[in-house]
Amino acid sequence: MLRKLQSNAPLALFIIALPGMLHFIIFKYVPLLGNVIAFQKYDMFRGISGSLWVGLDHFVTMFQYADFANILKNTVILSFYRLVFAFPAPLLLALLLNEIIHTTFKRTVQTVLYFPHFLSWVIVGGIFIRLLHFDGMVNDLLSLFGLERTYWLQQVAYFRTILVTSGIWKEAGWGTIIYLAAIAGVNPNLYEAAMVDGANRWQRMRHVTLPALMPAIIVLLLLRIGHLLDSGAEEVLMFSNPLVRNVAEVIDTYVYRVGLMDAQYSYTTAIGMFKSVVGFILIVGLNRLAKKTTGESIY
């Protein structure tokens, strides 16, 4: 049997790939069929086959919902802030880590930066809530300089800043892994040639490291764009309260409240399909744009 497999490379490759293919078919593609309930008035006791078909009624309801425009605006603004501030953070950290010469110190810093990724949002939220509490450490520091204490978590103006900052603290270190791997693959001869030409550290970073990272940056940016309407219900709910509800309500929290708490499964599935279609259009459009302008793309 093994000899037959060794002589038939395509068959051996298929057998090796079969578990992965089955995993994606069973757990990724088959559940997609459940999206048909977006076009039904789904009744869990009748099932998909017995529920009534309502066509596009749920999509019409979604766009006619009075607060939907505000929810969509909050989602897009939050994603835009993350794109501008959170996306470049791992890249900057990777470039800085790459400049650290002392190996032990570099590994120690990497470990410290990776650690928040393994914390749940409940713990991260608890840490930031405690720090930003009226009697917390941040206000204690402000008091030392004669500044007034502030209710950071109860003010609309600080909600998005707190959310984006906590996200950067939690995930920026972990996000450096891909960039550090890409930097490790850069040909050392390029750095040596740049040094012979008199390039300093900043010039080597600008003319050697950054161009080498450009394919990874483009791919990660395109993948991030595809999740533009994903805000993360868990992290938003951690910092949300009635006083900041006007800016804290995003699509994911709305789906959580309406879909799970009010059991409107068909309606929230329609919202999920809307998010997926928007993400798909953005990925396809920006992938073509990136391919034309930079020559890099994800397919």
Secondary structure as the mmCIF struct_conf table of DSSP 4:
data_model
#
loop_
_struct_conf.conf_type_id
_struct_conf.id
_struct_conf.beg_label_comp_id
_struct_conf.beg_label_asym_id
_struct_conf.beg_label_seq_id
_struct_conf.end_label_comp_id
_struct_conf.end_label_asym_id
_struct_conf.end_label_seq_id
HELX_RH_AL_P HELX_RH_AL_P1 LEU A 2 SER A 7
HELX_RH_AL_P HELX_RH_AL_P2 ALA A 9 PHE A 24
HELX_RH_PI_P HELX_RH_PI_P1 ILE A 25 TYR A 29
HELX_RH_3T_P HELX_RH_3T_P1 VAL A 30 PHE A 39
STRN STRN1 GLN A 40 LYS A 41
TURN_TY1_P TURN_TY1_P1 MET A 44 ARG A 46
HELX_RH_AL_P HELX_RH_AL_P3 GLY A 47 GLY A 50
BEND BEND1 SER A 51 SER A 51
STRN STRN2 LEU A 52 TRP A 53
TURN_TY1_P TURN_TY1_P2 GLY A 55 LEU A 56
HELX_RH_AL_P HELX_RH_AL_P4 ASP A 57 GLN A 64
BEND BEND2 TYR A 65 TYR A 65
TURN_TY1_P TURN_TY1_P3 ALA A 66 ASP A 67
HELX_RH_AL_P HELX_RH_AL_P5 PHE A 68 TYR A 81
HELX_RH_PI_P HELX_RH_PI_P2 ARG A 82 ALA A 86
TURN_TY1_P TURN_TY1_P4 PHE A 87 PHE A 87
HELX_RH_AL_P HELX_RH_AL_P6 PRO A 88 ASN A 98
TURN_TY1_P TURN_TY1_P5 GLU A 99 GLU A 99
HELX_RH_AL_P HELX_RH_AL_P7 THR A 103 TYR A 114
HELX_RH_3T_P HELX_RH_3T_P2 PHE A 115 PHE A 118
BEND BEND3 LEU A 119 LEU A 119
HELX_RH_AL_P HELX_RH_AL_P8 TRP A 121 LEU A 131
TURN_TY1_P TURN_TY1_P6 LEU A 132 LEU A 132
BEND BEND4 HIS A 133 HIS A 133
TURN_TY1_P TURN_TY1_P7 PHE A 134 ASP A 135
BEND BEND5 GLY A 136 GLY A 136
HELX_RH_AL_P HELX_RH_AL_P9 MET A 137 LEU A 144
TURN_TY1_P TURN_TY1_P8 PHE A 145 GLY A 146
HELX_LH_PP_P HELX_LH_PP_P1 LEU A 147 ARG A 149
HELX_RH_3T_P HELX_RH_3T_P3 TRP A 152 GLN A 154
HELX_RH_AL_P HELX_RH_AL_P10 VAL A 156 ALA A 184
TURN_TY1_P TURN_TY1_P9 GLY A 185 GLY A 185
BEND BEND6 VAL A 186 VAL A 186
HELX_RH_AL_P HELX_RH_AL_P11 PRO A 188 VAL A 196
TURN_TY1_P TURN_TY1_P10 ASP A 197 GLY A 198
HELX_RH_AL_P HELX_RH_AL_P12 ARG A 201 ARG A 204
HELX_RH_PI_P HELX_RH_PI_P3 MET A 205 THR A 209
HELX_RH_AL_P HELX_RH_AL_P13 LEU A 210 ILE A 225
TURN_TY1_P TURN_TY1_P11 GLY A 226 LEU A 229
HELX_RH_AL_P HELX_RH_AL_P14 ALA A 233 PHE A 239
HELX_RH_3T_P HELX_RH_3T_P4 PRO A 242 VAL A 244
HELX_RH_AL_P HELX_RH_AL_P15 ARG A 245 ALA A 248
HELX_RH_AL_P HELX_RH_AL_P16 ILE A 251 VAL A 255
HELX_RH_PI_P HELX_RH_PI_P4 TYR A 256 MET A 261
BEND BEND7 ASP A 262 ASP A 262
HELX_RH_AL_P HELX_RH_AL_P17 TYR A 265 THR A 293
TURN_TY1_P TURN_TY1_P12 THR A 294 THR A 294
BEND BEND8 GLY A 295 GLY A 295
#
